[in-house]
Amino acid sequence: MSGPMTGIEQFNHPAFAAACEVLQQAGYEVESPHLAPELESWEAYMRHDLALLLGCDAIAMLPGWEQSRGARLERLVAEALGLPGWYIDEGRIIPESLYRS
């Protein structure tokens, strides 16, 4: 799962937790940055999150991901790896292609 965190109250953890629940209820195993251990820098979080992404079969994007430097990077990696992508919004999984022009 990927989405904005920096500069958002509680690092957007409530939105990540809600989206995590939606995906788990749909039967997916979820890797989410809101579950990461406390690390010392943005770069350390990105190393952690990108390592998790490499083991995933898809990526789910939260609203506002377009304004997040980290989420844009994660999306770019997912696209390069040919991973399917979805949006999670208002409790729904929207299986639209993230990569269409």
Secondary structure in CASP SS format (residue, H / E / C, confidence):
PFRMAT SS
TARGET T0000
AUTHOR 0000-0000-0000
METHOD secondary structure of the structure
MODEL  1
M C 1.00
S E 1.00
G C 1.00
P C 1.00
M C 1.00
T C 1.00
G C 1.00
I C 1.00
E H 1.00
Q H 1.00
F H 1.00
N H 1.00
H H 1.00
P H 1.00
A H 1.00
F H 1.00
A H 1.00
A H 1.00
A H 1.00
C H 1.00
E H 1.00
V H 1.00
L H 1.00
Q H 1.00
Q H 1.00
A C 1.00
G C 1.00
Y C 1.00
E C 1.00
V C 1.00
E C 1.00
S C 1.00
P H 1.00
H H 1.00
L H 1.00
A C 1.00
P C 1.00
E C 1.00
L C 1.00
E C 1.00
S C 1.00
W H 1.00
E H 1.00
A H 1.00
Y H 1.00
M H 1.00
R H 1.00
H H 1.00
D H 1.00
L H 1.00
A H 1.00
L H 1.00
L H 1.00
L C 1.00
G C 1.00
C C 1.00
D C 1.00
A C 1.00
I E 1.00
A E 1.00
M E 1.00
L C 1.00
P C 1.00
G C 1.00
W H 1.00
E H 1.00
Q H 1.00
S C 1.00
R H 1.00
G H 1.00
A H 1.00
R H 1.00
L H 1.00
E H 1.00
R H 1.00
L H 1.00
V H 1.00
A H 1.00
E H 1.00
A H 1.00
L C 1.00
G C 1.00
L C 1.00
P C 1.00
G E 1.00
W E 1.00
Y E 1.00
I E 1.00
D E 1.00
E C 1.00
G C 1.00
R E 1.00
I E 1.00
I E 1.00
P C 1.00
E C 1.00
S C 1.00
L C 1.00
Y C 1.00
R C 1.00
S C 1.00
END
